[in-house]
Amino acid sequence: MNNNKDNNQKSGYRVRRSSMSREEARKKTVRRPPESPRIPEQTSGDTDRIRYTKADYAKGIVPEAPPVQEAPKPKKKARKNDFIKPTDIVRVKGSYDRILLILVIVLTLFGLVMDFSASYAYSFSRYGDSFHYVRRQAIFALGGFAAMLVIMRFDYRWMRKATVPAFIIVCILLVLVLVKGVASGVAQRWIGVGPITIQPSEFMKTAIVLLLALYVARNQDRITNYRNFWQSSLYGMFIPTIVVGIACGLIALEKHFSGTIIVFLIGMVVIFAGGARKGWFIGAGIGAALVIIPAIFTVPYARERVDMWLHPENYSPTGKIWQTLQGLYAVGSGGLFGVGLGNSRQKHLYVSQPQNDFVFSIIAEELGFAGSLFVIVLFMLLVWRGFVIALKAPDTFSSLVVIGLTSKVALQAILNIAVVTNTIPNTGISLPFFSYGGTALLVQLAEMGIILAISRYSYQKNTL
């Protein structure tokens, strides 16, 4: 009985002690109503906060806190390096490639010194002013340095938008040369702008590099899709070759054989570096030979140049082969250390216009083998720095631009030295930074500004 009594008390039932039966007592039993949740008191002066007691927490009547909603994050502004993958390591350098900048300054100043040394005798005999050529070259050098300093401070990606319009403008200028150009000898290559003349073919050397670099950057997936032979061939070789052919054709109409060769070689370098099928370059070489060789033997101007190289004995030493022979005499008389700066004998009206394409022969005569080697080493260092920058460039476009512009300097230096030493026929290729030519020097320094602008950025893949 005591156990039943305790159980009834624990279960919450109240049983009257009477003579009623158990069944009647069960019907009369009233269950206690559940306790209503206590409404917590609010603190005075603060209607948003509710004060709960420990008993409220024990009974579980405290409502759960609502989930905290994070404030919307502000949209990030587009940054300069958004095109680079987040899994890559990117380092934006605060300064330019100092080695390249020093090399450019040394080459330009050295070029002005040798330009004056080579030209003062010819300049005095023609104009009565020994400083005529070097003064004009110095003016273009100052303009080139100004252009380089301006370009190197800009983000190089602005060139993407300016590439196609620039190429079209240069093509129009090349057409104007054929209509209203200024002739010199047998060639008509310049446009008169007030007291100065400009050579649009020099601008084309830069424009073709920028255009092909932009084209490859936009179509790289198609170019490198080697499983699809026709697609990779169409986008990797046929279309860019047509573009190069248009540029070469416009320059060839000016009877600028050396400029045509340079533009063609630069174009092939950029296409090759862009990932085109290697087998097509064999075909391109054969195709170029099939075009160039007949042109050499059918175009009188080119045929004569090659014939003088192959058979110099058929020409009078005082005739058209005079320049080549006098250049070789200058190179041979230099010896190991040369006859001294300013002491050249061949520049005294023996080498015709020695400040132009044959300035290297005067360098070899006055500074000897040591001076010639020093010039070659300077060009090698410049090319080396260019390819170092190209390997670290942040994208395909910038890398190909640096490769193309650096290759242009290398090709012109190699071909010019080969012409002076009579290794190849005389094609009229100038020596970068040294040969007299205002437009060429201005463009070369502007190109160095582009490379220096790209050198501020480097890109390394995360291999961890």
RODO-2510 file (C-alpha; in nm, 4 decimals, decimal comma):
residues 464
     n   res          X          Y          Z
     1     m     0,0000     0,0000     0,0000
     2     n     0,2799     0,2383     0,0795
     3     n     0,4386     0,1711    -0,2570
     4     n     0,1145     0,2488    -0,4426
     5     k     0,0768     0,5659    -0,2461
     6     d     0,4264     0,6795    -0,3334
     7     n     0,3741     0,5987    -0,6986
     8     n     0,0521     0,7971    -0,7132
     9     q     0,2214     1,0958    -0,5605
    10     k     0,5096     1,0784    -0,8043
    11     s     0,2850     1,0495    -1,1071
    12     g     0,0978     1,3683    -1,0232
    13     y    -0,2462     1,2163    -0,9333
    14     r    -0,4445     1,3149    -0,6256
    15     v    -0,6633     1,0373    -0,4866
    16     r    -0,9251     1,1099    -0,2290
    17     r    -0,9270     0,8818     0,0663
    18     s    -1,2834     0,7547     0,0569
    19     s    -1,4802     0,4452     0,0186
    20     m    -1,5077     0,4839    -0,3593
    21     s    -1,3918     0,2020    -0,5724
    22     r    -1,0709     0,2284    -0,7685
    23     e    -1,2606     0,2694    -1,0951
    24     e    -1,4698     0,5556    -0,9630
    25     a    -1,1634     0,7187    -0,8161
    26     r    -0,9862     0,7007    -1,1524
    27     k    -1,2731     0,8812    -1,3223
    28     k    -1,2757     1,1522    -1,0578
    29     t    -0,9005     1,2092    -1,0869
    30     v    -0,8039     1,5432    -1,2507
    31     r    -0,4660     1,5820    -1,4187
    32     r    -0,2710     1,8935    -1,3405
    33     p    -0,2594     2,1379    -1,6310
    34     p     0,0874     2,1917    -1,7762
    35     e     0,2697     2,4908    -1,6523
    36     s     0,2517     2,7802    -1,8936
    37     p     0,5917     2,9169    -2,0002
    38     r     0,6986     3,2080    -1,7954
    39     i     0,7203     3,5309    -1,9823
    40     p     1,0515     3,6863    -1,8914
    41     e     1,0573     4,0379    -1,7718
    42     q     1,1994     4,3021    -1,9962
    43     t     1,4546     4,5390    -1,8669
    44     s     1,3447     4,8946    -1,8399
    45     g     1,4606     5,1168    -2,1197
    46     d     1,5693     4,8279    -2,3409
    47     t     1,2863     4,6637    -2,5353
    48     d     1,5160     4,4574    -2,7537
    49     r     1,6867     4,2641    -2,4762
    50     i     1,5058     4,0018    -2,2597
    51     r     1,6333     3,8838    -1,9219
    52     y     1,6174     3,5079    -1,8630
    53     t     1,6766     3,3315    -1,5336
    54     k     1,8575     3,0066    -1,4663
    55     a     1,5213     2,8337    -1,4186
    56     d     1,4189     2,9385    -1,7698
    57     y     1,7309     2,7825    -1,9125
    58     a     1,6749     2,4662    -1,7041
    59     k     1,3163     2,4287    -1,8282
    60     g     1,4228     2,4849    -2,1887
    61     i     1,1848     2,7712    -2,2582
    62     v     1,4590     3,0023    -2,3874
    63     p     1,4166     3,0347    -2,7647
    64     e     1,7085     2,9476    -2,9883
    65     a     1,9099     3,2379    -3,1158
    66     p     1,8419     3,3158    -3,4812
    67     p     2,1279     3,2384    -3,7214
    68     v     2,3674     3,5254    -3,7657
    69     q     2,3527     3,6601    -4,1187
    70     e     2,6833     3,7730    -4,2560
    71     a     2,6938     4,1148    -4,4078
    72     p     2,7289     4,1053    -4,7858
    73     k     3,0895     4,1394    -4,8924
    74     p     3,1647     4,4400    -5,1086
    75     k     3,2478     4,3610    -5,4683
    76     k     3,6160     4,3554    -5,5361
    77     k     3,7452     4,5978    -5,7894
    78     a     3,9148     4,4496    -6,0929
    79     r     4,2849     4,4399    -6,0320
    80     k     4,5684     4,4438    -6,2794
    81     n     4,6496     4,0767    -6,2375
    82     d     4,2983     3,9302    -6,2440
    83     f     4,3865     3,7448    -6,5639
    84     i     4,6350     3,5293    -6,3706
    85     k     4,5125     3,2092    -6,2093
    86     p     4,4840     3,2042    -5,8271
    87     t     4,6953     2,8877    -5,8134
    88     d     4,9903     3,0729    -5,9599
    89     i     5,2550     3,2796    -5,7890
    90     v     5,2632     3,6325    -5,9228
    91     r     5,5246     3,8919    -5,8443
    92     v     5,4807     4,2452    -5,9724
    93     k     5,8176     4,4123    -5,9668
    94     g     5,8291     4,7741    -5,8670
    95     s     6,1228     4,8567    -6,0920
    96     y     6,2261     4,7889    -6,4480
    97     d     6,4956     4,5570    -6,5726
    98     r     6,7968     4,7717    -6,4880
    99     i     7,0408     4,5592    -6,6854
   100     l     6,8405     4,6041    -7,0048
   101     l     6,8004     4,9765    -6,9403
   102     i     7,1765     5,0189    -6,8924
   103     l     7,2480     4,8190    -7,2085
   104     v     7,0106     5,0360    -7,4122
   105     i     7,1720     5,3564    -7,2833
   106     v     7,5245     5,2258    -7,3504
   107     l     7,4373     5,1083    -7,7020
   108     t     7,2700     5,4385    -7,7902
   109     l     7,5515     5,6593    -7,6577
   110     f     7,8180     5,4361    -7,8087
   111     g     7,6268     5,4474    -8,1353
   112     l     7,6236     5,8286    -8,1341
   113     v     8,0005     5,8383    -8,0737
   114     m     8,0723     5,5980    -8,3585
   115     d     7,8194     5,7696    -8,5812
   116     f     8,0063     6,0976    -8,5379
   117     s     8,3450     5,9327    -8,5856
   118     a     8,2307     5,7631    -8,9060
   119     s     8,0385     6,0561    -9,0539
   120     y     8,2268     6,3754    -8,9803
   121     a     8,4514     6,3573    -9,2909
   122     y     8,1648     6,2780    -9,5278
   123     s     7,9394     6,5309    -9,3521
   124     f     8,1969     6,8088    -9,3912
   125     s     8,2618     6,7297    -9,7573
   126     r     7,8901     6,7362    -9,8399
   127     y     7,7435     7,0010    -9,6090
   128     g     8,0473     7,1870    -9,4787
   129     d     7,9421     7,0863    -9,1272
   130     s     8,1085     6,7937    -8,9535
   131     f     7,8208     6,7660    -8,7049
   132     h     7,5361     6,7524    -8,9582
   133     y     7,4555     6,3811    -8,9275
   134     v     7,5330     6,3327    -8,5601
   135     r     7,3244     6,6373    -8,4674
   136     r     7,0197     6,4984    -8,6454
   137     q     7,0803     6,1543    -8,4971
   138     a     7,1093     6,3032    -8,1478
   139     i     6,7744     6,4794    -8,1902
   140     f     6,6076     6,1508    -8,2820
   141     a     6,7876     5,9824    -7,9910
   142     l     6,6404     6,2362    -7,7480
   143     g     6,2966     6,1815    -7,8996
   144     g     6,3467     5,8070    -7,8730
   145     f     6,4487     5,8273    -7,5070
   146     a     6,1442     6,0425    -7,4354
   147     a     5,9200     5,7872    -7,6079
   148     m     6,0887     5,5045    -7,4174
   149     l     6,0415     5,6760    -7,0805
   150     v     5,6738     5,7397    -7,1524
   151     i     5,5973     5,3911    -7,2843
   152     m     5,7793     5,2069    -7,0063
   153     r     5,5545     5,3705    -6,7433
   154     f     5,2303     5,2449    -6,8961
   155     d     5,0635     4,9098    -6,8436
   156     y     5,1629     4,7108    -7,1506
   157     r     4,8087     4,5741    -7,1961
   158     w     4,6925     4,9005    -7,3526
   159     m     4,8736     4,7817    -7,6653
   160     r     4,6109     4,5130    -7,7193
   161     k     4,3526     4,7736    -7,8140
   162     a     4,5951     4,9801    -8,0226
   163     t     4,7491     4,6933    -8,2202
   164     v     4,4969     4,6509    -8,5019
   165     p     4,4465     5,0268    -8,5650
   166     a     4,8248     5,0758    -8,5642
   167     f     4,8741     4,8003    -8,8217
   168     i     4,6089     4,9524    -9,0490
   169     i     4,7669     5,2987    -9,0203
   170     v     5,1113     5,1620    -9,1082
   171     c     4,9674     4,9833    -9,4129
   172     i     4,8132     5,3135    -9,5266
   173     l     5,1499     5,4874    -9,4835
   174     l     5,3202     5,2202    -9,6931
   175     v     5,0668     5,2796    -9,9689
   176     l     5,1299     5,6551    -9,9464
   177     v     5,5011     5,5898    -9,9947
   178     l     5,4226     5,4387   -10,3346
   179     v     5,2097     5,7400   -10,4290
   180     k     5,3879     6,0403   -10,2763
   181     g     5,7087     5,8978   -10,1395
   182     v     6,0565     6,0462   -10,1359
   183     a     6,3066     5,8550   -10,3487
   184     s     6,6744     5,7982   -10,2777
   185     g     6,8658     5,6243   -10,5522
   186     v     6,6600     5,3420   -10,6977
   187     a     6,4352     5,3087   -10,3901
   188     q     6,1322     5,5098   -10,2822
   189     r     6,0935     5,4388    -9,9111
   190     w     6,0346     5,7666    -9,7267
   191     i     5,7568     6,0169    -9,6628
   192     g     5,8402     6,3829    -9,6197
   193     v     5,7030     6,5450    -9,3037
   194     g     5,8242     6,9041    -9,3030
   195     p     6,2026     6,9155    -9,2729
   196     i     6,2332     6,5459    -9,1857
   197     t     6,1549     6,2190    -9,3575
   198     i     6,0133     5,9037    -9,2001
   199     q     6,0405     5,5445    -9,3188
   200     p     5,7100     5,3570    -9,2618
   201     s     5,8726     5,0173    -9,3143
   202     e     6,0451     5,0610    -8,9765
   203     f     5,7052     5,0965    -8,8104
   204     m     5,5849     4,7822    -8,9876
   205     k     5,8570     4,5771    -8,8164
   206     t     5,7010     4,6648    -8,4822
   207     a     5,3396     4,6479    -8,5975
   208     i     5,3748     4,2947    -8,7367
   209     v     5,5146     4,1728    -8,4025
   210     l     5,2269     4,3232    -8,2043
   211     l     4,9615     4,1961    -8,4458
   212     l     5,0908     3,8387    -8,4566
   213     a     5,1358     3,8318    -8,0775
   214     l     4,7756     3,9446    -8,0305
   215     y     4,6508     3,6918    -8,2862
   216     v     4,8340     3,4005    -8,1238
   217     a     4,7173     3,5026    -7,7747
   218     r     4,3527     3,4998    -7,8878
   219     n     4,3745     3,1731    -8,0831
   220     q     4,6284     2,9732    -7,8860
   221     d     4,3845     2,6910    -7,8051
   222     r     4,3139     2,6418    -8,1756
   223     i     4,6773     2,6754    -8,2758
   224     t     4,7948     2,4138    -8,0243
   225     n     4,5076     2,1714    -8,0895
   226     y     4,7388     1,9270    -8,2654
   227     r     4,4777     1,6505    -8,2680
   228     n     4,2796     1,8537    -8,5185
   229     f     4,5281     1,8858    -8,8040
   230     w     4,3266     2,1237    -9,0198
   231     q     4,2316     2,3572    -8,7364
   232     s     4,5862     2,3867    -8,6015
   233     s     4,7221     2,4343    -8,9533
   234     l     4,4640     2,6960    -9,0487
   235     y     4,5023     2,9086    -8,7359
   236     g     4,8674     2,8287    -8,6706
   237     m     5,0169     2,8790    -9,0150
   238     f     4,7867     2,9800    -9,3000
   239     i     4,6162     3,2878    -9,1515
   240     p     4,9307     3,4418    -8,9929
   241     t     5,1303     3,3710    -9,3095
   242     i     4,8751     3,5679    -9,5113
   243     v     4,9159     3,8620    -9,2713
   244     v     5,2955     3,8448    -9,3008
   245     g     5,2626     3,8192    -9,6790
   246     i     5,0583     4,1410    -9,6935
   247     a     5,3208     4,3282    -9,4908
   248     c     5,6093     4,1882    -9,6957
   249     g     5,4314     4,2666   -10,0225
   250     l     5,3833     4,6334    -9,9334
   251     i     5,7496     4,6680    -9,8375
   252     a     5,8711     4,4788   -10,1448
   253     l     5,6876     4,7264   -10,3695
   254     e     5,9216     4,9940   -10,2320
   255     k     6,2215     4,7902   -10,3535
   256     h     6,3219     4,7460    -9,9916
   257     f     6,4622     4,3950   -10,0145
   258     s     6,6298     4,3939    -9,6716
   259     g     6,3161     4,5217    -9,4974
   260     t     6,1117     4,2478    -9,6636
   261     i     6,3504     3,9811    -9,5349
   262     i     6,3474     4,1213    -9,1796
   263     v     5,9661     4,1398    -9,1612
   264     f     5,9343     3,7850    -9,2961
   265     l     6,1880     3,6438    -9,0493
   266     i     6,0360     3,8278    -8,7534
   267     g     5,6917     3,6987    -8,8465
   268     m     5,8175     3,3414    -8,8664
   269     v     5,9859     3,3726    -8,5262
   270     v     5,6636     3,4893    -8,3582
   271     i     5,4558     3,2191    -8,5293
   272     f     5,7084     2,9524    -8,4281
   273     a     5,7184     3,0738    -8,0670
   274     g     5,3379     3,0805    -8,0639
   275     g     5,3211     2,7016    -8,0944
   276     a     5,2483     2,6404    -8,4627
   277     r     5,3189     2,2951    -8,6023
   278     k     5,6926     2,2581    -8,6549
   279     g     5,6490     2,0673    -8,9780
   280     w     5,4908     2,3673    -9,1433
   281     f     5,8102     2,5687    -9,1042
   282     i     5,9887     2,3299    -9,3340
   283     g     5,7148     2,3908    -9,5860
   284     a     5,7313     2,7655    -9,5214
   285     g     6,1053     2,7615    -9,5813
   286     i     6,0600     2,5770    -9,9075
   287     g     5,7806     2,8142   -10,0075
   288     a     5,9919     3,1184    -9,9239
   289     a     6,2778     2,9788   -10,1275
   290     l     6,0445     2,9238   -10,4225
   291     v     5,9408     3,2904   -10,4014
   292     i     6,2716     3,4564   -10,3131
   293     i     6,4992     3,2669   -10,5513
   294     p     6,2952     3,3496   -10,8652
   295     a     6,2649     3,7091   -10,7401
   296     i     6,6424     3,7321   -10,7077
   297     f     6,6922     3,6304   -11,0684
   298     t     6,4008     3,8264   -11,2126
   299     v     6,4210     4,1563   -11,0218
   300     p     6,7203     4,3465   -11,1684
   301     y     6,8048     4,5248   -10,8432
   302     a     6,8212     4,2013   -10,6396
   303     r     6,9908     4,0014   -10,9156
   304     e     7,2726     4,2530   -10,9389
   305     r     7,3357     4,2428   -10,5639
   306     v     7,3663     3,8636   -10,5638
   307     d     7,5844     3,8589   -10,8746
   308     m     7,8276     4,1080   -10,7201
   309     w     7,8553     3,8815   -10,4173
   310     l     7,9085     3,5612   -10,6153
   311     h     8,1288     3,7050   -10,8914
   312     p     8,3084     4,0175   -10,7670
   313     e     8,5788     3,9685   -11,0306
   314     n     8,3280     4,0591   -11,3029
   315     y     8,2892     4,4122   -11,1649
   316     s     8,5303     4,7011   -11,1635
   317     p     8,6871     4,7748   -10,8237
   318     t     8,5855     5,1377   -10,8727
   319     g     8,2291     5,0466   -10,9667
   320     k     7,9343     4,9077   -10,7728
   321     i     8,1470     4,6646   -10,5745
   322     w     8,3526     4,9510   -10,4374
   323     q     8,1571     4,9715   -10,1107
   324     t     8,2005     4,6038   -10,0299
   325     l     8,5744     4,6068   -10,1017
   326     q     8,6413     4,9218    -9,8997
   327     g     8,4453     4,7807    -9,6087
   328     l     8,6593     4,4679    -9,6135
   329     y     8,9746     4,6817    -9,6263
   330     a     8,8546     4,8689    -9,3180
   331     v     8,7801     4,5489    -9,1260
   332     g     9,1142     4,3949    -9,2210
   333     s     9,3236     4,6997    -9,1301
   334     g     9,1897     4,7232    -8,7749
   335     g     9,4015     4,4474    -8,6265
   336     l     9,3545     4,3526    -8,2634
   337     f     9,3002     4,6951    -8,1048
   338     g     9,2427     4,9143    -8,4102
   339     v     9,4044     5,2353    -8,5330
   340     g     9,2383     5,4461    -8,2632
   341     l     8,9061     5,6207    -8,2223
   342     g     8,8660     5,8833    -8,4951
   343     n     9,1755     5,7697    -8,6901
   344     s     9,0060     5,5640    -8,9604
   345     r     9,1402     5,6134    -9,3113
   346     q     8,8612     5,4367    -9,4973
   347     k     8,5969     5,6839    -9,3795
   348     h     8,7666     5,9634    -9,5724
   349     l     8,5479     5,9133    -9,8807
   350     y     8,6626     5,5556    -9,9381
   351     v     8,3661     5,3868    -9,7718
   352     s     8,0652     5,5673    -9,9168
   353     q     7,8370     5,7082    -9,6452
   354     p     8,0134     5,5110    -9,3699
   355     q     7,7600     5,6234    -9,1077
   356     n     7,4896     5,4048    -9,2634
   357     d     7,5001     5,0300    -9,3212
   358     f     7,8816     5,0009    -9,3083
   359     v     7,9380     5,1701    -8,9746
   360     f     8,0551     4,8369    -8,8315
   361     s     8,3519     4,8405    -9,0704
   362     i     8,4632     5,1734    -8,9183
   363     i     8,4198     5,0262    -8,5679
   364     a     8,6399     4,7317    -8,6683
   365     e     8,9045     4,9626    -8,8167
   366     e     8,9230     5,2123    -8,5298
   367     l     8,8685     4,9764    -8,2345
   368     g     8,9964     4,6544    -8,3878
   369     f     8,8875     4,3038    -8,3032
   370     a     8,8479     4,3962    -7,9349
   371     g     8,6060     4,6786    -8,0122
   372     s     8,4110     4,4661    -8,2590
   373     l     8,3828     4,1882    -8,0024
   374     f     8,2663     4,4399    -7,7414
   375     v     7,9826     4,5518    -7,9705
   376     i     7,8820     4,1913    -8,0388
   377     v     7,8833     4,1129    -7,6644
   378     l     7,6580     4,4135    -7,5989
   379     f     7,4054     4,2805    -7,8495
   380     m     7,4288     3,9308    -7,7013
   381     l     7,3604     4,0652    -7,3518
   382     l     7,0627     4,2648    -7,4777
   383     v     6,9177     3,9571    -7,6481
   384     w     6,9790     3,7496    -7,3347
   385     r     6,7949     3,9981    -7,1130
   386     g     6,5117     4,0119    -7,3628
   387     f     6,4568     3,6376    -7,3531
   388     v     6,4814     3,6335    -6,9720
   389     i     6,2006     3,8893    -6,9612
   390     a     6,0015     3,6881    -7,2160
   391     l     6,0249     3,3720    -7,0043
   392     k     5,8887     3,5560    -6,6986
   393     a     5,6238     3,7538    -6,8874
   394     p     5,2727     3,7255    -6,7366
   395     d     5,0843     3,6149    -7,0491
   396     t     5,1241     3,4900    -7,4040
   397     f     5,0811     3,8311    -7,5641
   398     s     5,3560     4,0012    -7,3648
   399     s     5,5918     3,7058    -7,4000
   400     l     5,5580     3,6966    -7,7791
   401     v     5,5973     4,0744    -7,8040
   402     v     5,9305     4,0578    -7,6201
   403     i     6,0453     3,7588    -7,8266
   404     g     5,9571     3,9330    -8,1524
   405     l     6,1184     4,2672    -8,0675
   406     t     6,4309     4,1032    -7,9271
   407     s     6,4608     3,8765    -8,2308
   408     k     6,4358     4,1804    -8,4558
   409     v     6,7444     4,3368    -8,2948
   410     a     6,9316     4,0063    -8,3080
   411     l     6,8470     3,9373    -8,6735
   412     q     6,9413     4,2862    -8,7892
   413     a     7,2734     4,2776    -8,6019
   414     i     7,3637     3,9341    -8,7387
   415     l     7,2701     4,0183    -9,0974
   416     n     7,4445     4,3573    -9,0906
   417     i     7,7714     4,2113    -8,9643
   418     a     7,7400     3,9315    -9,2209
   419     v     7,6998     4,1895    -9,4997
   420     v     8,0000     4,3958    -9,3850
   421     t     8,2194     4,0843    -9,3765
   422     n     8,0784     3,9771    -9,7178
   423     t     7,9329     3,6573    -9,5729
   424     i     7,6013     3,7307    -9,7465
   425     p     7,5116     3,9687   -10,0328
   426     n     7,4825     4,3381    -9,9602
   427     t     7,1160     4,3850    -9,8697
   428     g     7,1225     4,7262    -9,7032
   429     i     7,0371     4,6087    -9,3501
   430     s     7,1225     4,8649    -9,0822
   431     l     7,2992     4,7973    -8,7523
   432     p     7,0621     4,8714    -8,4612
   433     f     7,1586     5,1728    -8,2450
   434     f     7,4651     5,2451    -8,4621
   435     s     7,3627     5,3046    -8,8230
   436     y     7,2428     5,6534    -8,9090
   437     g     6,8657     5,6706    -8,9410
   438     g     6,6351     5,8781    -8,7281
   439     t     6,3186     5,6742    -8,7784
   440     a     6,4986     5,3469    -8,7081
   441     l     6,6544     5,4774    -8,3854
   442     l     6,3269     5,6314    -8,2682
   443     v     6,1404     5,3041    -8,3264
   444     q     6,4140     5,0948    -8,1624
   445     l     6,4066     5,3010    -7,8433
   446     a     6,0266     5,2904    -7,8360
   447     e     6,0467     4,9108    -7,8686
   448     m     6,2887     4,8990    -7,5764
   449     g     6,0310     5,0984    -7,3807
   450     i     5,7729     4,8281    -7,4522
   451     i     6,0092     4,5566    -7,3306
   452     l     6,0936     4,7560    -7,0171
   453     a     5,7223     4,8041    -6,9458
   454     i     5,6697     4,4285    -6,9660
   455     s     5,9758     4,3662    -6,7463
   456     r     5,7849     4,5151    -6,4497
   457     y     5,5684     4,2031    -6,4409
   458     s     5,6801     3,8463    -6,3829
   459     y     5,4796     3,5255    -6,3682
   460     q     5,5823     3,1942    -6,2141
   461     k     5,3681     2,8818    -6,1912
   462     n     5,3057     2,7274    -5,8523
   463     t     5,4759     2,3868    -5,8716
   464     l     5,4300     2,2976    -5,5035
***
